[in-house]
């Protein structure tokens, strides 16, 4: 997609009008307000204000949005890193979809931020639970208590191998992952990440999810082996790979439309 005037992105809006957008955003924040720090909330609300002309869509540069927070003393200013951290969280929870554009000279342009509708009541709880389990973002490292350490040791002792994986997980995916993680819970968690990443893509079939899961896992292994990447949270890292692949696919679709 080419960068340009905000009017060219109006078809990306998922809301009837500004009131509808605000209602959906308020519902999102009822569930997610504790997931953002005070500074991240300021960044998010400023992005919402920039998304008013075309309800739920913004193509302003990050620096413009960040600068705007410094001009309003009642809100307080934020840094670019805070804004980017907020985006990662919002994207993780499905609140925002980010589309990367190209400038006329073929270089990468600024991004378009598209707010998503609040999910149905039946979808809300599993979305939040699964997103949290897929790996926290920028969470502080806390030393586990003595009791928690004992519980973790007991869980490892009781770990089940790949033969105990749920029958809901495709066998081809299980056979691939067990070569590196022969643990039922771990294999199921990897596939759960794919389900959370594609939950808003109604056109995605089970075959599509399997293909994404396999490609993303192979990329994960490649990064770990060849680049010797040190990964603190393997599920969070896998989540990032899945979403990057989905973004690239979405960008290709837009180029063909």
HUWOVEN-V535509 format. One record per pair of residues at least 24 apart in sequence whose ideal C-beta (glycine too) atoms are under 7 Angstrom apart, sorted by the first residue. I is the first residue (numbers start at 1). J is the second residue. If there is no record, write none. Layout:
{{I	J} {I	J}}
This chain:
{{1	99} {1	101} {1	251} {1	254} {2	101} {2	102} {3	101} {3	102} {3	103} {3	109} {3	110} {6	53} {6	54} {6	57} {6	59} {9	54} {9	57} {9	59} {9	112} {10	54} {10	57} {12	57} {12	112} {12	114} {13	54} {13	55} {13	56} {13	57} {14	56} {14	116} {14	117} {15	55} {15	56} {17	55} {18	52} {18	55} {20	55} {21	55} {21	56} {21	115} {24	117} {24	118} {25	115} {27	118} {28	95} {28	118} {31	124} {31	128} {32	93} {32	95} {35	89} {35	93} {36	86} {36	89} {39	78} {39	82} {40	82} {40	85} {40	86} {40	89} {42	69} {42	75} {42	76} {42	78} {43	78} {43	82} {43	83} {43	86} {44	86} {44	90} {47	113} {51	113} {51	115} {56	114} {56	115} {57	112} {57	114} {58	113} {59	110} {59	112} {61	110} {85	138} {88	137} {89	137} {91	243} {92	131} {92	137} {93	131} {94	127} {94	199} {94	200} {98	247} {99	250} {100	247} {100	251} {116	200} {123	199} {127	196} {127	199} {130	192} {130	195} {130	196} {131	196} {133	189} {133	192} {134	192} {134	193} {134	196} {134	235} {134	236} {134	239} {135	233} {135	235} {135	236} {135	239} {136	236} {137	236} {159	183} {160	184} {162	187} {170	210} {172	210} {173	210} {173	213} {173	214} {176	214} {176	217} {177	217} {180	221} {189	235} {190	217} {190	238} {193	235} {193	238} {193	239} {193	242} {194	242} {197	239} {197	242} {197	243} {197	246} {212	242} {212	245} {215	245} {216	241} {216	242} {216	245}}
